[in-house]
Amino acid sequence: MKLQKKLLISILLCLLSFPALGQEEMEMHNEEELEEHHRHKHVISLGIGHAHINTGVENGVKQWLVLPSWMLDYNFWFTERWAIGLHSDMIIETFEVEDEHSSGSVIERENPIALVGALSFQPIEWLSLVAGGGVEYEANESFGLVRLGVEPHWEIHEKWEIFVNIGHDIKFDAYNTWNISLGIGRGF
């Protein structure tokens, strides 16, 4: 009888320990998943694209302009979903736009640089929504602006991602710009 009792207790102890082992394995698996989806706090991005301006003027005729541009962004992710950053764009061409306040006159822009303080929100893993404000600097005249954008991005390596940036700059008392860029970012 004593042998049966000892055997029964041993079997019960073994059976009770299996769920504990299963939980340990599951916890390790979840930790690995968290490490796999870890977001780097700092991300620097470089992109090349085109700025689209619907109030452009070329040879005295109003027309839609598509101009080459570069972008350089820095973002600090203070949570998994929210970031604050400094975004910059430079149109690498001289162009003219229609002056909204004076009929028939134009504003000449030479390599304008936009600097924007931006807030980014990531509602799903591969998409960021961007909003911010700043200034477009140029030698002759600078304009305040508000930026709204969307940025789908895909991780290509542990620290690297590629992205498409689609943004709309609404400039105060001036022209508006649609920006479409393709770029690469590195987290650290």
N, CA, C and O of each residue as an XYZ file, in Angstrom:
752
protein
N       0.804     -1.188      0.000
C       0.000      0.000      0.000
C       0.852      1.259      0.000
O       0.557      2.233     -0.693
N       1.927      1.216      0.803
C       2.807      2.379      0.857
C       3.453      2.631     -0.489
O       3.627      3.784     -0.884
N       3.802      1.600     -1.184
C       4.422      1.739     -2.496
C       3.447      2.366     -3.489
O       3.831      3.225     -4.283
N       2.203      1.941     -3.442
C       1.182      2.513     -4.336
C       0.955      3.990     -4.020
O       0.774      4.805     -4.925
N       0.965      4.326     -2.737
C       0.762      5.718     -2.333
C       1.920      6.589     -2.839
O       1.699      7.684     -3.357
N       3.145      6.098     -2.687
C       4.317      6.841     -3.156
C       4.293      6.990     -4.671
O       4.630      8.050     -5.199
N       3.900      5.946     -5.360
C       3.817      5.983     -6.820
C       2.751      6.978     -7.275
O       2.973      7.738     -8.218
N       1.612      6.976     -6.619
C       0.524      7.897     -6.955
C       0.941      9.350     -6.721
O       0.660     10.217     -7.549
N       1.597      9.613     -5.618
C       2.071     10.975     -5.317
C       3.118     11.398     -6.346
O       3.100     12.545     -6.795
N       4.009     10.522     -6.723
C       5.031     10.837     -7.733
C       4.399     11.158     -9.082
O       4.800     12.107     -9.756
N       3.411     10.363     -9.468
C       2.727     10.608    -10.745
C       1.997     11.945    -10.710
O       2.058     12.710    -11.673
N       1.304     12.234     -9.605
C       0.590     13.517     -9.473
C       1.562     14.699     -9.544
O       1.273     15.691    -10.214
N       2.688     14.607     -8.875
C       3.678     15.688     -8.913
C       4.212     15.902    -10.327
O       4.387     17.039    -10.764
N       4.465     14.827    -11.025
C       4.940     14.936    -12.415
C       3.884     15.585    -13.302
O       4.193     16.456    -14.116
N       2.648     15.157    -13.137
C       1.571     15.722    -13.957
C       1.341     17.200    -13.649
O       1.057     17.984    -14.554
N       1.460     17.582    -12.389
C       1.266     18.981    -12.011
C       2.407     19.874    -12.504
O       2.205     21.072    -12.699
N       3.575     19.325    -12.704
C       4.709     20.135    -13.157
C       4.677     20.418    -14.659
O       5.320     21.369    -15.102
N       3.951     19.627    -15.461
C       3.883     19.855    -16.906
C       3.296     21.214    -17.276
O       3.862     21.893    -18.132
N       2.181     21.645    -16.668
C       1.660     22.974    -17.023
C       2.657     24.094    -16.711
O       2.733     25.080    -17.443
N       3.411     23.943    -15.636
C       4.403     24.960    -15.295
C       5.483     25.029    -16.366
O       5.922     26.118    -16.736
N       5.912     23.879    -16.862
C       6.908     23.870    -17.934
C       6.347     24.500    -19.198
O       7.056     25.227    -19.894
N       5.103     24.237    -19.498
C       4.466     24.814    -20.681
C       4.389     26.325    -20.603
O       4.564     27.006    -21.614
N       4.129     26.863    -19.412
C       4.056     28.312    -19.254
C       5.426     28.939    -19.443
O       5.541     30.006    -20.046
N       6.446     28.300    -18.943
C       7.794     28.827    -19.093
C       8.176     28.914    -20.565
O       8.756     29.911    -20.995
N       7.863     27.898    -21.328
C       8.161     27.884    -22.753
C       7.391     28.985    -23.471
O       7.937     29.634    -24.363
N       6.144     29.207    -23.102
C       5.310     30.236    -23.721
C       5.860     31.627    -23.409
O       5.907     32.488    -24.287
N       6.278     31.848    -22.150
C       6.840     33.139    -21.777
C       8.100     33.427    -22.582
O       8.294     34.554    -23.037
N       8.963     32.426    -22.766
C      10.171     32.614    -23.559
C       9.809     32.956    -24.999
O      10.455     33.806    -25.611
N       8.791     32.310    -25.544
C       8.356     32.571    -26.915
C       7.853     34.012    -27.048
O       8.161     34.679    -28.036
N       7.087     34.501    -26.075
C       6.581     35.874    -26.116
C       7.711     36.891    -26.003
O       7.667     37.932    -26.658
N       8.729     36.605    -25.178
C       9.872     37.506    -25.071
C      10.611     37.604    -26.403
O      11.053     38.684    -26.794
N      10.746     36.466    -27.102
C      11.398     36.474    -28.414
C      10.597     37.307    -29.404
O      11.178     38.039    -30.205
N       9.265     37.205    -29.361
C       8.422     38.006    -30.254
C       8.593     39.489    -29.969
O       8.665     40.294    -30.898
N       8.659     39.863    -28.682
C       8.838     41.270    -28.335
C      10.170     41.787    -28.857
O      10.241     42.896    -29.386
N      11.234     40.987    -28.712
C      12.539     41.402    -29.220
C      12.512     41.538    -30.736
O      13.140     42.440    -31.290
N      11.788     40.645    -31.413
C      11.710     40.658    -32.869
C      11.031     41.932    -33.369
O      11.425     42.458    -34.410
N      10.026     42.443    -32.663
C       9.280     43.620    -33.094
C       9.736     44.891    -32.379
O       9.011     45.886    -32.370
N      10.911     44.872    -31.787
C      11.427     46.031    -31.065
C      11.661     47.205    -32.012
O      12.251     47.040    -33.079
N      11.203     48.373    -31.624
C      11.402     49.589    -32.407
C      12.605     50.329    -31.834
O      12.748     50.465    -30.619
N      13.457     50.798    -32.723
C      14.596     51.602    -32.299
C      14.096     52.989    -31.911
O      13.190     53.526    -32.548
N      14.680     53.564    -30.877
C      14.249     54.879    -30.385
C      14.556     55.990    -31.385
O      13.759     56.916    -31.536
N      15.683     55.916    -32.061
C      16.122     56.958    -32.985
C      16.143     56.404    -34.406
O      16.663     55.314    -34.647
N      15.574     57.161    -35.347
C      15.573     56.744    -36.752
C      15.943     57.946    -37.618
O      15.324     59.005    -37.517
N      16.950     57.778    -38.466
C      17.335     58.798    -39.451
C      16.984     58.252    -40.825
O      17.299     57.106    -41.145
N      16.326     59.083    -41.640
C      15.850     58.644    -42.958
C      16.307     59.605    -44.043
O      16.382     60.815    -43.827
N      16.612     59.051    -45.214
C      16.980     59.827    -46.391
C      16.090     59.369    -47.538
O      15.927     58.172    -47.774
N      15.513     60.340    -48.248
C      14.625     59.989    -49.353
C      14.831     60.885    -50.557
O      15.343     61.999    -50.444
N      14.431     60.387    -51.696
C      14.471     61.148    -52.939
C      13.067     61.105    -53.522
O      12.392     60.077    -53.466
N      12.636     62.229    -54.081
C      11.267     62.244    -54.580
C      10.975     63.400    -55.500
O      11.868     63.976    -56.121
N       9.690     63.726    -55.573
C       9.225     64.820    -56.414
C       8.208     65.659    -55.658
O       7.343     65.133    -54.957
N       8.327     66.967    -55.811
C       7.356     67.909    -55.264
C       6.419     68.303    -56.400
O       6.869     68.667    -57.486
N       5.134     68.230    -56.147
C       4.113     68.561    -57.148
C       3.449     69.873    -56.744
O       2.912     69.994    -55.643
N       3.490     70.863    -57.652
C       2.934     72.190    -57.378
C       1.941     72.525    -58.476
O       2.303     72.605    -59.650
N       0.669     72.723    -58.084
C      -0.358     72.957    -59.109
C      -0.490     74.421    -59.518
O      -1.221     74.729    -60.459
N       0.199     75.328    -58.832
C       0.127     76.751    -59.198
C       1.453     77.240    -59.777
O       1.792     78.417    -59.654
N       2.194     76.341    -60.402
C       3.466     76.717    -61.005
C       3.271     77.560    -62.252
O       2.216     77.534    -62.885
N       4.314     78.309    -62.590
C       4.302     79.139    -63.797
C       5.583     78.839    -64.569
O       6.683     78.868    -64.019
N       5.410     78.548    -65.867
C       6.561     78.301    -66.732
C       6.336     79.038    -68.042
O       5.332     78.827    -68.722
N       7.291     79.915    -68.395
C       7.184     80.750    -69.601
C       5.881     81.558    -69.613
O       5.242     81.712    -70.653
N       5.502     82.069    -68.436
C       4.305     82.913    -68.335
C       2.984     82.166    -68.329
O       1.928     82.794    -68.255
N       3.016     80.847    -68.404
C       1.790     80.044    -68.447
C       1.664     79.236    -67.153
O       2.612     78.576    -66.728
N       0.475     79.298    -66.532
C       0.228     78.523    -65.320
C       0.148     77.041    -65.676
O      -0.575     76.646    -66.590
N       0.911     76.220    -64.931
C       0.875     74.776    -65.165
C       1.335     74.019    -63.926
O       1.951     74.580    -63.020
N       1.021     72.745    -63.916
C       1.417     71.849    -62.834
C       2.910     71.562    -62.972
O       3.366     71.135    -64.033
N       3.676     71.797    -61.895
C       5.119     71.530    -61.910
C       5.431     70.271    -61.100
O       4.844     70.039    -60.043
N       6.348     69.477    -61.602
C       6.866     68.313    -60.879
C       8.373     68.521    -60.769
O       9.088     68.492    -61.770
N       8.851     68.734    -59.529
C      10.240     69.136    -59.301
C      10.972     68.114    -58.426
O      10.381     67.564    -57.497
N      12.254     67.856    -58.715
C      13.015     66.895    -57.913
C      13.265     67.427    -56.500
O      13.446     68.627    -56.294
N      13.270     66.502    -55.532
C      13.492     66.918    -54.143
C      14.216     65.828    -53.354
O      14.205     64.653    -53.720
N      14.839     66.255    -52.266
C      15.478     65.371    -51.303
C      14.801     65.573    -49.956
O      14.302     66.660    -49.664
N      14.783     64.541    -49.146
C      14.278     64.683    -47.783
C      15.253     64.029    -46.804
O      15.865     63.005    -47.107
N      15.385     64.635    -45.631
C      16.200     64.098    -44.549
C      15.391     64.272    -43.269
O      15.032     65.393    -42.909
N      15.101     63.171    -42.582
C      14.252     63.206    -41.393
C      14.951     62.548    -40.215
O      15.749     61.625    -40.378
N      14.631     63.050    -39.015
C      15.036     62.403    -37.770
C      13.785     62.235    -36.916
O      13.018     63.183    -36.749
N      13.573     61.042    -36.375
C      12.446     60.781    -35.485
C      12.934     60.143    -34.198
O      13.809     59.277    -34.211
N      12.353     60.582    -33.080
C      12.586     59.966    -31.778
C      11.285     59.308    -31.351
O      10.292     59.991    -31.102
N      11.288     57.982    -31.265
C      10.096     57.215    -30.877
C      10.067     57.123    -29.359
O      10.832     56.362    -28.768
N       9.181     57.900    -28.721
C       9.107     57.886    -27.263
C       8.162     56.806    -26.743
O       8.172     56.511    -25.548
N       7.339     56.206    -27.619
C       6.588     54.984    -27.311
C       6.630     54.120    -28.571
O       7.230     54.508    -29.573
N       6.000     52.966    -28.519
C       5.956     52.098    -29.702
C       5.137     52.714    -30.834
O       5.337     52.361    -31.996
N       4.214     53.633    -30.516
C       3.314     54.191    -31.532
C       3.512     55.681    -31.810
O       3.017     56.172    -32.825
N       4.208     56.409    -30.959
C       4.326     57.861    -31.099
C       5.783     58.294    -31.227
O       6.667     57.791    -30.534
N       6.006     59.255    -32.148
C       7.349     59.812    -32.341
C       7.245     61.318    -32.547
O       6.225     61.837    -32.999
N       8.321     61.994    -32.204
C       8.455     63.416    -32.501
C       9.732     63.549    -33.318
O      10.711     62.846    -33.070
N       9.720     64.458    -34.297
C      10.893     64.525    -35.153
C      11.086     65.859    -35.831
O      10.251     66.758    -35.733
N      12.205     65.969    -36.522
C      12.529     67.118    -37.356
C      12.636     66.602    -38.785
O      13.493     65.773    -39.092
N      11.762     67.097    -39.654
C      11.717     66.653    -41.050
C      12.142     67.809    -41.944
O      11.740     68.950    -41.718
N      12.952     67.521    -42.956
C      13.399     68.564    -43.885
C      13.263     68.074    -45.322
O      13.493     66.903    -45.625
N      12.885     68.992    -46.187
C      12.773     68.726    -47.628
C      13.454     69.860    -48.366
O      13.402     71.011    -47.933
N      14.095     69.536    -49.486
C      14.709     70.561    -50.324
C      14.351     70.297    -51.775
O      14.637     69.226    -52.310
N      13.725     71.278    -52.408
C      13.458     71.199    -53.847
C      14.724     71.688    -54.532
O      15.176     72.802    -54.268
N      15.299     70.883    -55.401
C      16.626     71.193    -55.963
C      16.507     71.815    -57.352
O      17.148     71.379    -58.308
N      15.678     72.834    -57.432
C      15.483     73.516    -58.704
C      14.942     74.926    -58.436
O      14.324     75.182    -57.402
N      15.186     75.830    -59.384
C      14.591     77.165    -59.329
C      13.298     77.125    -60.137
O      13.256     76.567    -61.233
N      12.237     77.728    -59.580
C      10.933     77.684    -60.243
C      10.116     78.912    -59.861
O      10.481     79.654    -58.949
N       9.026     79.115    -60.557
C       8.116     80.226    -60.274
C       6.730     79.681    -59.977
O       6.289     78.689    -60.558
N       6.046     80.366    -59.043
C       4.660     80.021    -58.721
C       3.809     81.282    -58.800
O       4.305     82.401    -58.673
N       2.537     81.072    -59.011
C       1.580     82.167    -59.095
C       1.433     82.822    -57.720
O       1.318     82.127    -56.711
N       1.436     84.161    -57.678
C       1.218     84.906    -56.441
C      -0.285     85.048    -56.229
O      -0.968     85.684    -57.032
N      -0.804     84.459    -55.153
C      -2.239     84.485    -54.878
C      -2.771     85.889    -54.611
O      -3.947     86.157    -54.857
N      -1.929     86.784    -54.115
C      -2.380     88.109    -53.688
C      -2.229     89.190    -54.750
O      -2.705     90.310    -54.565
N      -1.586     88.872    -55.836
C      -1.359     89.866    -56.877
C      -1.561     89.198    -58.233
O      -0.756     88.362    -58.644
N      -2.633     89.566    -58.922
C      -2.945     88.898    -60.193
C      -1.863     89.178    -61.234
O      -1.428     90.314    -61.422
N      -1.453     88.119    -61.893
C      -0.464     88.242    -62.957
C       0.977     88.213    -62.488
O       1.874     88.046    -63.315
N       1.241     88.369    -61.197
C       2.635     88.348    -60.743
C       3.011     86.951    -60.243
O       2.154     86.132    -59.912
N       4.310     86.713    -60.203
C       4.825     85.406    -59.798
C       5.817     85.559    -58.649
O       6.375     86.633    -58.423
N       6.016     84.480    -57.945
C       7.019     84.407    -56.883
C       8.086     83.430    -57.359
O       7.782     82.288    -57.705
N       9.342     83.883    -57.377
C      10.430     82.988    -57.780
C      10.993     82.306    -56.542
O      11.255     82.957    -55.530
N      11.177     80.992    -56.626
C      11.711     80.193    -55.522
C      12.982     79.501    -56.003
O      12.992     78.858    -57.053
N      14.044     79.640    -55.232
C      15.319     79.025    -55.597
C      15.754     78.057    -54.498
O      16.145     78.479    -53.410
N      15.685     76.773    -54.784
C      16.086     75.716    -53.847
C      15.524     75.920    -52.432
O      16.297     75.987    -51.477
N      14.208     76.018    -52.280
C      13.646     76.213    -50.937
C      13.837     74.972    -50.063
O      13.793     73.838    -50.540
N      14.050     75.222    -48.777
C      14.219     74.150    -47.795
C      13.115     74.275    -46.758
O      12.957     75.330    -46.145
N      12.355     73.214    -46.556
C      11.301     73.191    -45.541
C      11.813     72.449    -44.310
O      12.313     71.329    -44.418
N      11.686     73.077    -43.136
C      12.015     72.447    -41.858
C      10.731     72.356    -41.047
O      10.056     73.361    -40.825
N      10.398     71.151    -40.609
C       9.112     70.910    -39.959
C       9.313     70.112    -38.674
O       9.983     69.079    -38.669
N       8.730     70.602    -37.596
C       8.610     69.807    -36.378
C       7.406     68.908    -36.560
O       6.305     69.400    -36.804
N       7.587     67.598    -36.448
C       6.508     66.666    -36.802
C       6.206     65.698    -35.665
O       7.081     65.311    -34.891
N       4.938     65.325    -35.596
C       4.468     64.294    -34.682
C       3.973     63.131    -35.528
O       3.163     63.324    -36.434
N       4.453     61.927    -35.241
C       4.059     60.736    -36.007
C       3.310     59.766    -35.105
O       3.672     59.566    -33.946
N       2.263     59.169    -35.656
C       1.476     58.150    -34.959
C       1.426     56.909    -35.831
O       1.166     56.997    -37.030
N       1.672     55.754    -35.233
C       1.689     54.495    -35.969
C       0.486     53.646    -35.537
O       0.573     52.914    -34.551
N      -0.655     53.739    -36.281
C      -1.846     52.978    -35.892
C      -1.707     51.478    -36.124
O      -2.289     50.677    -35.393
N      -0.938     51.098    -37.139
C      -0.635     49.695    -37.413
C       0.860     49.580    -37.680
O       1.529     50.580    -37.940
N       1.376     48.367    -37.617
C       2.824     48.142    -37.635
C       3.544     48.769    -38.822
O       4.683     49.206    -38.659
N       2.949     48.835    -39.992
C       3.654     49.259    -41.205
C       3.257     50.652    -41.700
O       3.624     51.024    -42.815
N       2.521     51.434    -40.904
C       2.018     52.721    -41.382
C       2.152     53.804    -40.316
O       1.804     53.590    -39.155
N       2.665     54.979    -40.724
C       2.732     56.138    -39.837
C       1.936     57.286    -40.436
O       1.960     57.514    -41.645
N       1.229     58.006    -39.567
C       0.527     59.230    -39.947
C       1.325     60.388    -39.370
O       1.740     60.340    -38.212
N       1.545     61.435    -40.173
C       2.432     62.529    -39.786
C       1.681     63.856    -39.839
O       0.920     64.111    -40.773
N       1.901     64.701    -38.826
C       1.351     66.059    -38.813
C       2.366     66.966    -38.128
O       3.024     66.567    -37.168
N       2.485     68.192    -38.635
C       3.431     69.108    -38.024
C       3.374     70.488    -38.632
O       2.569     70.761    -39.522
N       4.236     71.351    -38.141
C       4.308     72.716    -38.633
C       5.743     73.188    -38.698
O       6.612     72.683    -37.988
N       5.981     74.168    -39.563
C       7.336     74.676    -39.702
C       7.415     75.826    -40.680
O       6.462     76.588    -40.844
N       8.559     75.944    -41.326
C       8.842     77.063    -42.222
C       9.542     76.550    -43.475
O      10.385     75.656    -43.403
N       9.184     77.126    -44.631
C       9.936     76.892    -45.861
C      10.835     78.108    -46.065
O      10.353     79.216    -46.303
N      12.155     77.889    -45.968
C      13.137     78.963    -46.106
C      13.595     79.073    -47.551
O      13.761     78.074    -48.251
N      13.795     80.314    -47.979
C      14.323     80.597    -49.314
C      14.950     81.980    -49.248
O      14.538     82.796    -48.423
N      15.931     82.266    -50.090
C      16.692     83.515    -50.017
C      15.811     84.761    -50.070
O      16.087     85.729    -49.360
N      14.762     84.765    -50.890
C      13.938     85.965    -51.060
C      12.807     86.087    -50.045
O      12.541     87.179    -49.543
N      12.135     84.970    -49.736
C      10.970     85.020    -48.857
C      10.730     83.649    -48.236
O      10.876     82.622    -48.899
N      10.362     83.644    -46.966
C      10.054     82.394    -46.268
C       8.567     82.334    -45.950
O       7.927     83.365    -45.742
N       8.018     81.116    -45.914
C       6.596     80.916    -45.641
C       6.414     79.908    -44.513
O       7.126     78.907    -44.440
N       5.449     80.186    -43.631
C       5.050     79.201    -42.626
C       4.256     78.101    -43.307
O       3.644     78.326    -44.352
N       4.263     76.912    -42.719
C       3.529     75.806    -43.339
C       3.022     74.817    -42.303
O       3.526     74.731    -41.184
N       2.004     74.075    -42.722
C       1.480     72.932    -41.973
C       1.659     71.714    -42.861
O       1.383     71.769    -44.059
N       2.121     70.610    -42.279
C       2.345     69.385    -43.058
C       1.456     68.255    -42.542
O       1.343     68.028    -41.337
N       0.832     67.558    -43.486
C       0.061     66.346    -43.204
C       0.593     65.256    -44.120
O       0.868     65.515    -45.292
N       0.738     64.053    -43.608
C       1.272     63.001    -44.466
C       0.988     61.603    -43.972
O       0.505     61.385    -42.861
N       1.303     60.675    -44.834
C       1.176     59.251    -44.541
C       2.458     58.578    -45.023
O       3.002     58.937    -46.068
N       2.938     57.594    -44.250
C       4.221     56.975    -44.575
C       4.176     55.465    -44.319
O       4.423     55.022    -43.197
N       3.865     54.678    -45.344
C       4.001     53.230    -45.186
C       5.484     52.848    -45.192
O       6.268     53.404    -45.962
N       5.866     51.898    -44.331
C       7.276     51.504    -44.242
C       7.377     50.014    -43.970
O       6.494     49.413    -43.357
N       8.480     49.426    -44.443
C       8.698     47.994    -44.323
C      10.121     47.737    -43.865
O      11.072     48.283    -44.426
N      10.263     46.901    -42.840
C      11.580     46.532    -42.341
C      12.251     45.581    -43.334
O      11.665     44.578    -43.741
N      13.484     45.907    -43.716
C      14.225     45.040    -44.640
C      15.379     44.331    -43.942
O      15.930     43.359    -44.461
N      15.734     44.821    -42.775
C      16.788     44.216    -41.972
C      16.551     44.667    -40.542
O      15.688     45.509    -40.292
N      17.295     44.126    -39.615
C      17.105     44.422    -38.201
C      17.049     45.928    -37.899
O      16.217     46.359    -37.101
N      17.911     46.723    -38.516
C      17.967     48.157    -38.237
C      17.547     49.025    -39.418
O      17.548     50.250    -39.298
N      17.191     48.436    -40.546
C      16.916     49.190    -41.763
C      15.467     49.024    -42.202
O      14.871     47.961    -42.028
N      14.909     50.089    -42.772
C      13.566     50.033    -43.345
C      13.514     50.877    -44.610
O      14.282     51.825    -44.769
N      12.606     50.525    -45.502
C      12.336     51.366    -46.666
C      10.943     51.951    -46.474
O      10.112     51.381    -45.768
N      10.698     53.096    -47.110
C       9.409     53.751    -46.919
C       9.013     54.536    -48.155
O       9.843     54.861    -49.004
N       7.738     54.829    -48.232
C       7.179     55.752    -49.216
C       6.566     56.880    -48.401
O       5.790     56.631    -47.479
N       6.907     58.111    -48.733
C       6.360     59.265    -48.023
C       5.440     60.028    -48.961
O       5.846     60.425    -50.053
N       4.207     60.231    -48.534
C       3.247     61.040    -49.288
C       2.800     62.147    -48.349
O       2.146     61.888    -47.339
N       3.156     63.389    -48.689
C       2.858     64.499    -47.798
C       2.285     65.690    -48.528
O       2.495     65.872    -49.727
N       1.556     66.501    -47.777
C       0.955     67.720    -48.323
C       1.379     68.886    -47.440
O       1.054     68.922    -46.253
N       2.106     69.843    -48.022
C       2.504     71.057    -47.313
C       1.546     72.173    -47.682
O       1.417     72.534    -48.852
N       0.879     72.715    -46.680
C      -0.038     73.838    -46.874
C       0.700     75.078    -46.379
O       0.900     75.251    -45.176
N       1.102     75.935    -47.309
C       1.886     77.117    -46.959
C       0.969     78.319    -46.787
O       0.039     78.520    -47.569
N       1.238     79.116    -45.756
C       0.425     80.296    -45.470
C       0.741     81.399    -46.467
O       1.909     81.731    -46.670
N      -0.278     81.969    -47.090
C      -0.143     83.069    -48.059
C       0.768     82.704    -49.228
O       1.474     83.563    -49.755
N       0.756     81.459    -49.628
C       1.619     81.037    -50.739
C       1.015     79.811    -51.418
O      -0.193     79.584    -51.358
N       1.855     79.046    -52.048
C       1.453     77.861    -52.807
C       1.480     76.617    -51.916
O       2.111     76.618    -50.859
N       0.802     75.576    -52.342
C       0.812     74.291    -51.639
C       1.632     73.285    -52.438
O       1.800     73.428    -53.649
N       2.138     72.273    -51.754
C       2.991     71.273    -52.389
C       2.573     69.870    -51.965
O       2.331     69.613    -50.786
N       2.489     68.966    -52.938
C       2.352     67.532    -52.670
C       3.726     66.921    -52.850
O       4.377     67.158    -53.867
N       4.181     66.137    -51.881
C       5.492     65.485    -51.967
C       5.318     63.973    -51.998
O       4.575     63.410    -51.193
N       5.993     63.329    -52.914
C       6.014     61.870    -52.980
C       7.479     61.454    -53.023
O       8.217     61.838    -53.930
N       7.899     60.657    -52.023
C       9.309     60.269    -51.915
C       9.445     58.789    -51.613
O       8.541     58.160    -51.063
N      10.592     58.251    -51.983
C      10.974     56.884    -51.656
C      12.284     56.982    -50.894
O      13.195     57.698    -51.310
N      12.383     56.266    -49.779
C      13.600     56.418    -48.999
C      13.964     55.205    -48.181
O      13.304     54.167    -48.214
N      15.059     55.384    -47.433
C      15.577     54.341    -46.560
C      15.873     54.969    -45.204
O      16.352     56.100    -45.125
N      15.585     54.228    -44.141
C      15.826     54.719    -42.794
C      16.639     53.716    -41.994
O      16.596     52.512    -42.246
N      17.385     54.240    -41.019
C      18.188     53.378    -40.146
C      17.882     53.711    -38.695
O      17.914     54.872    -38.288
N      17.587     52.683    -37.930
C      17.323     52.850    -36.509
C      18.561     52.571    -35.683
O      19.419     51.776    -36.066
N      18.639     53.242    -34.536
C      19.740     52.977    -33.606
C      19.302     53.300    -32.197
O      20.082     53.146    -31.257
